[in-house]
């Protein structure tokens, strides 16, 4: 037992290589096979399936997003057209109502002017009549006064 | 401990060790094995006992964790997927995108077996079970285990290179110049040697340091060494698996002309 450090010198020792080595190797190979069947393959399949699922879902979602964006652009375009049409309609209606308003206004103004003119004319004629009357009366009165003052003398 | 006991222990040790050792290391049974006999073959029973515990723990974890795999991982499946991902990254980084799938189980098993062995050796209270001869501990603290693993790695990278490239594999020996041939041949011997002795030495040294410290001062003092041991154990498992993957990657690597 004095030289137990030497390789396989006696029974025991740190560097005692024996049938443990190949048996352990066989054991590790078996463990590799079992772990491959029980762990590496199933877990790998699960992870890769999930990765595939995520990839396809993402592609799907991207496609859907593109479709949504396209639809949105389409709708925006339609909305813009509709707005434009509505705007045109509004402008047209405004113009029409403006025109109507102007027409009505002009008509009203004309009739008002005519009425005013007529009443002024009537007023003028009445005033002229009255003035003529007053003039005649004044002349008559003046004549009367003159007659009265001059007659007895 | 009585003085006579200590005397006899020291005497026993000085018989065992070629160097004069004054420390009372009687509790440490370095280089003692529980021999089982298979026909006329001898095997180290304690190594197999502890390796069965390790393999049993691994298989139990894997069996329970993969019973019901779902797309939305839950509980243990998360942990197993994390492990798988970690090992895949390790293998893919060293071996390369093309060939890593074939070697992931081997590299992964090496890592898991060594890691669980190392941590099992450090964390499980093996000393509670006393054997008639030798003592239980990490399977990786036995040279047979580490040499077995290292030789498997050698076989693996030769097989990987030959199966992928046929005899063109030997071009690797003359790259970049034929002067490299003797060095590359020596490398084929130093690779398993360094792999096995690195792992064996680190784990055994860790167990010895902890045991000696625990023997001298049973409280608190060994704790930092134990923590360091856990760290070393994990690192050694990673180093072994990474180097194994690197050797395989080197063998299957296609050089561009």
Interface residues (C-beta under 8 A of the other chain):
Chain A: X1 X2 X3 X4 X5 X11 X12 X13 X14 X15 X16 X17 X18 X19 X20 X21 X22 X23 X24 X25 X27 X28 X29 X31 X32 X33 X34 X35 X36 X38 X39 X40 X41 X42 X43 X44 X46 X47 X49 X50 X53
Chain B: X15 X16 X18 X30 X31 X32 X33 X35 X38 X41 X42 X43 X44 X47 X48 X51 X55 X58 X59 X62 X63 X65 X66 X69 X70 X71 X73 X77 X80 X81 X84 X85 X88 X104 X105 X106 X108 X109 X110 X112 X113 X139 X142 X143 X144 X145 X147 X148 X149 X151 X152 X204
